[in-house]
Amino acid sequence: MRLGLSLALTVLATAPALAQPATRPPANQPPASQPPASQPPAIKPPADPPADALSAFEKELDALFTQGGLTADQAAARAPAASPSVRKSAAQIDAAIAQAEAAELVRVPRVGATATYTRLSSIDPLPFGPPDPITGEQPKIEFPTNSFGAQAQVGIALSDYVLRYPKIIEAAKLGLEAARVSKRADEIGAGQDARLAYYEWVRAKLQVLIATRQLTQVRATLGQVRALAEAQRLSNADRMRVESQEAQAEQVLDQLRFLTELREEQLRLLIGAAPGEPLVVGEDIRVELGAPSVEALDQLLAKAKQQRLEFRALDIGIQAKDKQREAEKANQLPKLSAFATTDYAKPNQRVFFQPDQFKFTWSAGLQLSWTLNDMLLSRTTERRIDAERRELAADRENLERGTRLAVLAAQQAVALAQRAFATSQKGLAAAEESYRVRQALLAAQRGTAVELVDAETDLTRARITALNARVDLRVALTQLAHALGNDIK
C-alpha cells in the first residue's frame, strides 16, 4: 500500500533535478564574449502564481474532505449489519436459546399414555367347578378374543432433580450467555475492520491526489526540458530520461487508482453499501488528536482482560464446561425415581372372573437403579467435556499472550506515529520556507522555474508525509483502543 506512494515520491521527486540545465555549454554555443546568434527561449514561470500554487494543495484537500461524508465511526456503526460473522453469531444464539429451553424441560416429569386394542386367538373355555344340579351344565371360564386397554404413566427422577438437572440448566444458560457475548464481540470486530478499511481507503485517495499533482509537475517540468533541449542547452539523453519518468509517473498513478478502487470496494462490502451509493470522505484527518496517557504494560493488559469480550466469552464457556462435567459425575451414581401407573382395561389382568368388564387399577412406587453401561458411557463423556474445558483454557491463554503483544505493538505504533508526525511537521516547515525562498528568488530573477518546481515538489511531498503520519496515528489509536477493549459501547 505504501510502496506505491514511496515509489511515486521517489520517482517523481527526481524529475526537477534531472531537468536542471547542464553546467557545461554545448560545443556549438558561441563564446561568452560574442553575442549569440539568437536568444534561447525564456523559461516560463509556473502557470499558476506562486501564491496560488502554495495554497493549491490545501484547496485540493479541502475538496477531498466533504462535510457530511462518511466517517470512521459511521463505517464502524454500519459494519455489524453487513457482517456474515455477526449473522452467524445470531444463528448460534437462536440455537443456544433452543438448547436452554430444552434444558428447562428436563424438570418436567415423564408423563405418558397409551390406548390399545388387541385381537386374541380363540381358546377353548376352561371347565370350572361341579356341574349345575338342575341343568347339568358345568361352569366354564370364557377367554375373550378382544382386549381393550388404556394406561397412563408418570415417572419422576428424584435424584436427578437434586444432582443433575440444576447443573444442566445452568450450563445451558451459560452457553446462551457465551453466545450473546460472542455475537457482541463479532460486532465489535466488524466495526474494527471497517475502521481500518476506512483509513486505508482515505490513505489511498490521498495517494492518488498527490500522485496526480506530482504527474502534473513532471509534465510542466518536461515542457521546460524540451524547450531547453530544442535550444541545445540540455542533452536529449536528459530529455528522454524525464520523459521516461513521466511514463513511470503515469504507471504509478494507474496503480494507485486501482488500489483506491480496491480499497473502496472492500469498504463497501464491510459496511454493506449499495452499488450506487456514493462514498465521500467525511473525516478530516488534519484535525488534531489527543495523545493517550502512557501506562505500564501490565496495567494495560489487566484493563484489556477486564474489558475485552473475548475473555468474557471464554470464561463463561469454561464455567459451562464445569457445570456439564458436574452433571456427568452425578449421572454415574444410582438413580432414585418415583413412578405411578393407572390401567383401565377390558379385561384387566389384575381382576379375575370379570373378563367382560372395564376395570380401573393403579400402582405407585419408588425405584433405585444403577446401570453399568450408563456409568461407563458417562465417564467417557466426562473425559470429553474435561478435554473441551482444557481446550478453552488454552485458547484463553493464547488470547492473553496475543493481547499482550497486540497492546504493546499498538502502544509502540502510537508512539512512533506521534514521533513521525512531529518529524513530518518539521520537514513541512522546512519545505514551506524553501518554497518561499525559491519564490522570492524567482521574483528577483535570481532563480529558475525548475528550482521553484523542485521546491514545490518537496513541499508537496512533505505535506503528504505529514498527512500520512496523521493517518498512521489514527490507525494506531484505533488498534490500541480495540486491543484494550475501549471500543465497546
C-alpha positions as CSV (number, residue, x, y, z in Angstrom):
1,M,0.0,0.0,0.0
2,R,2.7,2.5,1.0
3,L,5.1,1.0,-1.7
4,G,3.1,2.8,-4.4
5,L,3.3,6.1,-2.6
6,S,7.0,5.7,-1.9
7,L,7.7,4.8,-5.5
8,A,5.7,7.8,-6.7
9,L,7.5,10.2,-4.4
10,T,10.9,8.7,-5.2
11,V,10.4,8.6,-9.0
12,L,8.6,11.9,-9.4
13,A,10.7,14.0,-7.0
14,T,13.8,13.3,-9.0
15,A,12.4,14.9,-12.2
16,P,13.2,18.5,-11.4
17,A,16.8,17.6,-10.5
18,L,17.3,15.9,-13.8
19,A,15.7,18.8,-15.6
20,Q,18.4,21.2,-14.4
21,P,20.4,22.8,-17.3
22,A,23.8,21.3,-18.0
23,T,26.7,23.2,-16.4
24,R,28.9,22.7,-19.4
25,P,27.7,24.6,-22.6
26,P,27.3,22.6,-25.8
27,A,30.0,22.6,-28.3
28,N,28.1,24.7,-30.8
29,Q,27.5,27.6,-28.4
30,P,29.3,30.8,-29.2
31,P,32.0,32.0,-26.9
32,A,30.9,34.2,-24.0
33,S,32.5,37.3,-25.5
34,Q,30.4,37.0,-28.6
35,P,26.7,37.7,-28.7
36,P,24.7,34.6,-29.5
37,A,23.2,34.4,-32.9
38,S,19.7,34.0,-31.3
39,Q,18.4,34.1,-27.8
40,P,17.1,30.7,-26.5
41,P,13.5,30.6,-25.4
42,A,12.9,32.0,-22.0
43,I,11.8,29.7,-19.3
44,K,8.2,30.3,-18.5
45,P,7.2,30.6,-14.8
46,P,4.6,28.2,-13.4
47,A,1.1,28.5,-14.9
48,D,-0.3,29.5,-11.6
49,P,1.0,32.4,-9.5
50,P,3.4,31.2,-6.7
51,A,0.9,32.2,-4.0
52,D,-1.8,30.2,-5.7
53,A,0.5,27.2,-6.2
54,L,1.3,27.3,-2.5
55,S,-2.3,27.0,-1.5
56,A,-3.4,24.7,-4.3
57,F,-2.7,21.6,-2.3
58,E,-4.7,22.8,0.7
59,K,-7.7,23.5,-1.6
60,E,-7.5,20.0,-3.1
61,L,-7.5,18.6,0.4
62,D,-10.5,20.8,1.4
63,A,-12.3,19.4,-1.6
64,L,-11.4,15.8,-0.6
65,F,-12.8,16.1,2.9
66,T,-16.5,16.7,2.4
67,Q,-18.9,17.9,5.1
68,G,-21.5,15.2,5.8
69,G,-19.4,12.5,4.2
70,L,-18.6,9.1,5.6
71,T,-16.6,8.9,8.8
72,A,-14.8,6.1,10.5
73,D,-17.4,6.0,13.3
74,Q,-20.2,5.8,10.8
75,A,-18.4,3.0,8.9
76,A,-18.0,1.1,12.2
77,A,-21.7,1.5,13.1
78,R,-22.8,0.2,9.7
79,A,-20.5,-2.8,9.6
80,P,-22.3,-5.2,12.0
81,A,-25.5,-5.2,9.9
82,A,-23.5,-6.3,6.9
83,S,-21.2,-8.8,8.6
84,P,-21.8,-12.5,7.8
85,S,-19.9,-13.4,11.1
86,V,-22.5,-11.4,13.1
87,R,-25.4,-13.2,11.3
88,K,-23.7,-16.5,12.1
89,S,-23.4,-15.5,15.7
90,A,-27.1,-14.5,15.7
91,A,-28.0,-18.0,14.5
92,Q,-25.8,-19.5,17.2
93,I,-27.8,-17.5,19.8
94,D,-31.0,-19.0,18.5
95,A,-29.5,-22.5,18.8
96,A,-28.4,-21.7,22.3
97,I,-31.9,-20.4,23.2
98,A,-33.4,-23.7,22.0
99,Q,-30.8,-25.7,23.9
100,A,-31.6,-23.7,27.1
101,E,-35.3,-24.3,26.7
102,A,-34.7,-28.0,26.2
103,A,-32.6,-28.0,29.4
104,E,-35.5,-26.4,31.3
105,L,-37.9,-29.1,30.0
106,V,-35.9,-31.9,31.8
107,R,-37.6,-30.9,35.0
108,V,-41.0,-31.8,33.6
109,P,-42.0,-35.3,34.9
110,R,-42.1,-38.0,32.3
111,V,-45.8,-38.5,31.6
112,G,-47.2,-40.9,29.0
113,A,-50.4,-42.5,28.0
114,T,-51.3,-45.4,25.7
115,A,-54.5,-46.9,24.4
116,T,-54.5,-50.4,22.9
117,Y,-56.8,-52.8,21.2
118,T,-55.7,-56.4,20.8
119,R,-57.3,-59.3,18.9
120,L,-56.6,-62.5,20.6
121,S,-56.8,-66.0,19.3
122,S,-59.6,-68.2,20.5
123,I,-59.1,-70.6,23.4
124,D,-61.5,-73.3,24.5
125,P,-63.4,-72.5,27.6
126,L,-61.9,-73.9,30.8
127,P,-64.3,-76.0,32.9
128,F,-64.5,-74.8,36.5
129,G,-66.4,-76.3,39.3
130,P,-69.1,-79.1,39.6
131,P,-72.0,-79.3,37.1
132,D,-75.1,-77.4,37.8
133,P,-77.6,-79.8,39.6
134,I,-80.6,-78.5,37.7
135,T,-79.2,-78.0,34.1
136,G,-76.3,-80.4,34.5
137,E,-74.1,-77.9,32.8
138,Q,-70.6,-77.4,34.1
139,P,-69.4,-73.8,34.7
140,K,-66.7,-72.6,32.3
141,I,-64.3,-69.7,32.2
142,E,-64.6,-67.9,28.9
143,F,-61.5,-66.4,27.3
144,P,-62.2,-63.2,25.3
145,T,-60.9,-62.7,21.9
146,N,-60.9,-58.8,22.1
147,S,-58.8,-56.8,24.6
148,F,-59.1,-53.1,25.2
149,G,-56.8,-51.1,27.4
150,A,-55.8,-47.5,28.4
151,Q,-52.8,-46.8,30.5
152,A,-51.1,-43.7,31.9
153,Q,-47.6,-43.5,33.5
154,V,-45.8,-40.8,35.5
155,G,-42.1,-41.0,36.3
156,I,-40.1,-38.6,38.4
157,A,-36.3,-38.9,38.6
158,L,-36.0,-37.7,42.2
159,S,-32.2,-37.8,42.5
160,D,-31.7,-36.0,39.1
161,Y,-33.8,-33.1,40.4
162,V,-31.2,-32.6,43.1
163,L,-27.9,-33.7,41.4
164,R,-28.1,-33.3,37.7
165,Y,-30.9,-31.0,36.4
166,P,-29.8,-27.8,38.1
167,K,-26.3,-28.1,36.6
168,I,-27.6,-29.0,33.2
169,I,-29.9,-25.9,33.2
170,E,-27.1,-23.7,34.5
171,A,-24.7,-24.9,31.8
172,A,-27.3,-24.2,29.1
173,K,-27.8,-20.7,30.4
174,L,-24.1,-20.1,30.5
175,G,-23.9,-21.3,26.9
176,L,-26.6,-18.9,25.9
177,E,-24.8,-16.0,27.6
178,A,-21.5,-17.0,25.9
179,A,-23.2,-17.0,22.5
180,R,-24.6,-13.5,23.2
181,V,-21.2,-12.2,24.3
182,S,-19.6,-13.8,21.2
183,K,-22.1,-12.0,19.0
184,R,-21.3,-8.7,20.6
185,A,-17.6,-9.4,20.1
186,D,-18.1,-10.1,16.4
187,E,-20.0,-6.8,16.1
188,I,-17.0,-5.0,17.7
189,G,-14.6,-6.9,15.4
190,A,-16.7,-6.0,12.3
191,G,-16.6,-2.3,13.4
192,Q,-12.8,-2.5,13.9
193,D,-12.3,-4.0,10.4
194,A,-14.5,-1.2,8.9
195,R,-12.5,1.5,10.7
196,L,-9.2,0.2,9.4
197,A,-10.6,-0.3,5.9
198,Y,-11.9,3.3,6.1
199,Y,-8.5,4.8,6.9
200,E,-6.7,2.7,4.3
201,W,-9.3,4.0,1.8
202,V,-8.6,7.6,2.8
203,R,-4.9,6.9,2.6
204,A,-5.3,5.5,-1.0
205,K,-7.3,8.6,-2.0
206,L,-4.6,10.8,-0.6
207,Q,-2.0,8.9,-2.6
208,V,-4.0,9.4,-5.8
209,L,-4.3,13.1,-5.0
210,I,-0.5,13.5,-4.5
211,A,0.4,11.3,-7.5
212,T,-1.9,13.3,-9.8
213,R,-0.2,16.5,-8.5
214,Q,3.3,15.1,-9.0
215,L,2.4,14.0,-12.5
216,T,1.2,17.5,-13.3
217,Q,4.5,18.9,-12.0
218,V,6.6,16.4,-14.0
219,R,4.7,17.3,-17.2
220,A,5.3,21.0,-16.6
221,T,9.0,20.4,-16.0
222,L,9.1,18.2,-19.1
223,G,7.8,21.1,-21.2
224,Q,10.7,23.3,-19.9
225,V,13.2,20.5,-20.5
226,R,12.0,20.1,-24.1
227,A,12.4,23.8,-24.6
228,L,15.9,23.7,-23.2
229,A,16.7,20.7,-25.4
230,E,15.5,22.5,-28.5
231,A,17.7,25.4,-27.6
232,Q,20.6,22.9,-27.3
233,R,21.0,23.9,-23.6
234,L,20.2,20.3,-22.5
235,S,21.1,17.0,-23.9
236,N,18.5,14.7,-25.5
237,A,19.5,12.0,-23.0
238,D,18.3,14.1,-20.1
239,R,15.1,14.9,-22.0
240,M,14.5,11.2,-22.7
241,R,15.1,10.4,-19.0
242,V,12.5,12.9,-17.9
243,E,10.1,11.5,-20.5
244,S,10.7,8.1,-19.0
245,Q,9.9,9.5,-15.6
246,E,6.7,10.8,-16.9
247,A,5.7,7.4,-18.1
248,Q,6.7,5.9,-14.8
249,A,4.6,8.5,-13.0
250,E,1.6,7.6,-15.2
251,Q,2.0,4.0,-14.3
252,V,2.3,4.7,-10.6
253,L,-0.9,6.8,-10.8
254,D,-2.7,4.0,-12.5
255,Q,-1.6,1.6,-9.8
256,L,-2.8,3.9,-7.1
257,R,-6.1,4.4,-8.8
258,F,-6.6,0.7,-9.0
259,L,-5.6,0.5,-5.3
260,T,-8.2,3.1,-4.4
261,E,-10.9,1.2,-6.3
262,L,-9.9,-2.0,-4.4
263,R,-10.0,-0.2,-1.0
264,E,-13.3,1.4,-1.8
265,E,-14.8,-2.0,-2.8
266,Q,-13.5,-3.5,0.4
267,L,-15.1,-0.8,2.4
268,R,-18.4,-1.1,0.6
269,L,-18.5,-4.8,1.4
270,L,-17.7,-4.2,5.0
271,I,-20.4,-1.6,5.6
272,G,-23.0,-3.0,3.1
273,A,-23.0,0.0,0.8
274,A,-25.3,-0.2,-2.2
275,P,-23.6,-0.3,-5.6
276,G,-25.0,3.1,-6.5
277,E,-24.2,4.8,-3.1
278,P,-21.5,7.4,-3.4
279,L,-18.8,7.3,-0.8
280,V,-17.0,10.5,0.1
281,V,-14.6,11.2,2.8
282,G,-16.2,13.0,5.7
283,E,-13.5,12.8,8.4
284,D,-10.8,15.5,8.1
285,I,-7.6,13.8,9.2
286,R,-6.0,17.2,9.7
287,V,-7.9,17.6,13.0
288,E,-5.5,17.1,15.9
289,L,-6.0,14.1,18.2
290,G,-5.2,14.0,21.8
291,A,-2.4,11.8,22.9
292,P,-3.3,8.8,25.1
293,S,-1.8,8.6,28.6
294,V,1.2,6.3,29.0
295,E,0.6,3.4,31.3
296,A,2.6,0.3,32.2
297,L,2.1,-2.8,30.0
298,D,0.8,-4.9,32.9
299,Q,-1.8,-2.3,33.7
300,L,-3.0,-2.1,30.2
301,L,-3.2,-5.9,30.0
302,A,-5.3,-6.1,33.1
303,K,-7.6,-3.5,31.6
304,A,-7.8,-5.4,28.4
305,K,-8.6,-8.7,30.2
306,Q,-11.4,-6.9,32.1
307,Q,-12.9,-5.1,29.1
308,R,-12.5,-7.3,26.1
309,L,-15.4,-9.5,25.3
310,E,-13.3,-12.4,24.0
311,F,-12.0,-13.0,27.6
312,R,-15.5,-12.9,29.0
313,A,-16.8,-15.4,26.4
314,L,-14.1,-17.9,27.1
315,D,-14.5,-17.5,30.9
316,I,-18.3,-18.2,30.5
317,G,-17.5,-21.2,28.2
318,I,-15.2,-22.7,30.8
319,Q,-17.8,-22.3,33.5
320,A,-20.4,-24.0,31.3
321,K,-18.0,-26.9,30.8
322,D,-17.5,-27.2,34.6
323,K,-21.3,-27.5,35.1
324,Q,-21.6,-30.1,32.4
325,R,-18.8,-32.1,34.0
326,E,-20.5,-32.0,37.4
327,A,-23.7,-33.2,35.8
328,E,-22.0,-36.1,34.2
329,K,-20.4,-37.1,37.5
330,A,-23.9,-37.2,39.1
331,N,-25.1,-39.4,36.2
332,Q,-22.7,-42.1,37.4
333,L,-24.5,-42.5,40.8
334,P,-27.5,-44.7,41.4
335,K,-30.8,-43.0,40.4
336,L,-33.8,-42.8,42.7
337,S,-37.1,-42.5,40.8
338,A,-40.8,-42.4,41.7
339,F,-43.4,-43.8,39.4
340,A,-47.2,-44.2,39.1
341,T,-49.3,-46.2,36.6
342,T,-53.0,-46.4,36.0
343,D,-54.8,-49.1,34.0
344,Y,-58.3,-49.1,32.6
345,A,-58.7,-52.3,30.6
346,K,-61.1,-54.9,29.5
347,P,-60.1,-57.5,30.6
348,N,-57.9,-56.1,33.4
349,Q,-55.1,-58.6,34.1
350,R,-55.3,-57.8,37.8
351,V,-59.1,-58.7,38.0
352,F,-60.2,-62.3,37.8
353,F,-63.6,-63.8,36.8
354,Q,-64.7,-60.5,35.3
355,P,-63.3,-60.7,31.8
356,D,-66.0,-58.8,30.0
357,Q,-65.9,-55.6,32.1
358,F,-63.7,-52.5,32.1
359,K,-61.8,-52.3,35.4
360,F,-59.6,-49.5,36.8
361,T,-56.4,-50.3,38.7
362,W,-53.3,-48.3,39.7
363,S,-49.9,-48.8,41.1
364,A,-47.2,-46.5,42.5
365,G,-43.7,-46.9,44.0
366,L,-40.1,-46.0,44.2
367,Q,-37.2,-47.4,42.2
368,L,-33.4,-47.3,42.8
369,S,-31.5,-48.2,39.7
370,W,-27.9,-48.3,38.5
371,T,-26.6,-49.4,35.1
372,L,-23.0,-50.3,34.4
373,N,-23.2,-49.3,30.8
374,D,-24.6,-45.9,31.6
375,M,-21.8,-45.3,34.1
376,L,-19.1,-46.3,31.6
377,L,-20.6,-44.1,28.9
378,S,-20.9,-41.2,31.3
379,R,-17.2,-41.5,32.2
380,T,-16.2,-41.2,28.6
381,T,-18.5,-38.1,28.2
382,E,-16.9,-36.6,31.3
383,R,-13.4,-37.0,29.8
384,R,-14.6,-35.4,26.6
385,I,-16.0,-32.4,28.5
386,D,-12.8,-32.1,30.5
387,A,-10.8,-32.1,27.3
388,E,-13.0,-29.4,25.8
389,R,-12.6,-27.3,29.0
390,R,-8.8,-27.6,28.8
391,E,-9.0,-26.6,25.1
392,L,-10.9,-23.4,26.1
393,A,-8.4,-22.7,28.9
394,A,-5.6,-23.0,26.3
395,D,-7.5,-20.6,24.0
396,R,-7.7,-18.1,26.8
397,E,-4.0,-18.4,27.5
398,N,-3.3,-17.8,23.8
399,L,-5.7,-14.9,23.8
400,E,-3.9,-13.4,26.8
401,R,-0.5,-13.7,25.1
402,G,-1.8,-12.3,21.8
403,T,-3.5,-9.4,23.6
404,R,-0.3,-8.6,25.5
405,L,1.7,-8.4,22.2
406,A,-1.1,-6.5,20.5
407,V,-1.3,-3.9,23.2
408,L,2.5,-3.5,23.2
409,A,2.6,-3.3,19.4
410,A,-0.2,-0.7,19.3
411,Q,1.3,1.3,22.1
412,Q,4.6,1.4,20.2
413,A,2.8,2.2,17.0
414,V,1.1,5.2,18.6
415,A,4.5,6.4,20.0
416,L,6.1,6.0,16.6
417,A,3.3,7.7,14.8
418,Q,3.4,10.6,17.2
419,R,7.1,11.0,16.6
420,A,6.7,10.6,12.8
421,F,4.1,13.3,12.9
422,A,6.4,15.7,14.8
423,T,9.2,14.9,12.4
424,S,6.9,15.5,9.4
425,Q,5.8,18.8,10.8
426,K,9.5,19.9,11.0
427,G,10.0,18.7,7.4
428,L,6.9,20.5,6.3
429,A,8.0,23.8,7.9
430,A,11.4,23.5,6.2
431,A,9.8,22.7,2.8
432,E,7.5,25.7,3.2
433,E,10.4,28.0,3.9
434,S,12.4,26.6,1.0
435,Y,9.5,27.2,-1.3
436,R,9.1,30.8,0.0
437,V,12.8,31.5,-0.7
438,R,12.6,30.0,-4.2
439,Q,9.6,32.1,-4.9
440,A,11.4,35.2,-3.8
441,L,14.5,34.3,-5.9
442,L,12.3,33.8,-9.0
443,A,10.6,37.1,-8.4
444,A,14.1,38.8,-8.3
445,Q,15.2,36.8,-11.4
446,R,17.9,35.1,-9.4
447,G,16.3,31.6,-9.6
448,T,14.7,29.4,-12.2
449,A,11.3,28.0,-12.6
450,V,12.8,24.5,-12.4
451,E,14.1,25.3,-9.0
452,L,10.7,26.5,-7.9
453,V,9.0,23.4,-9.3
454,D,11.6,21.4,-7.4
455,A,10.8,23.3,-4.2
456,E,7.0,22.8,-4.8
457,T,7.6,19.0,-5.3
458,D,9.5,18.9,-1.9
459,L,6.7,20.9,-0.3
460,T,4.0,18.5,-1.7
461,R,6.0,15.5,-0.6
462,A,6.4,17.0,2.9
463,R,2.6,17.7,3.1
464,I,1.7,14.1,2.1
465,T,4.2,12.8,4.6
466,A,2.5,14.8,7.3
467,L,-0.9,13.6,6.2
468,N,0.3,10.0,6.0
469,A,1.6,10.4,9.6
470,R,-1.9,11.6,10.7
471,V,-3.4,8.5,9.1
472,D,-0.9,6.3,10.8
473,L,-1.7,7.9,14.1
474,R,-5.4,7.3,13.7
475,V,-4.8,3.7,12.7
476,A,-2.5,3.1,15.7
477,L,-5.0,4.7,18.1
478,T,-7.8,2.5,16.6
479,Q,-5.7,-0.6,17.1
480,L,-4.8,0.3,20.6
481,A,-8.4,1.0,21.5
482,H,-9.5,-2.3,20.1
483,A,-6.7,-4.2,21.9
484,L,-7.7,-2.6,25.2
485,G,-11.4,-3.1,24.6
486,N,-12.1,0.6,24.7
487,D,-14.3,0.4,21.6
488,I,-17.0,-1.4,23.5
489,K,-20.0,0.8,23.9
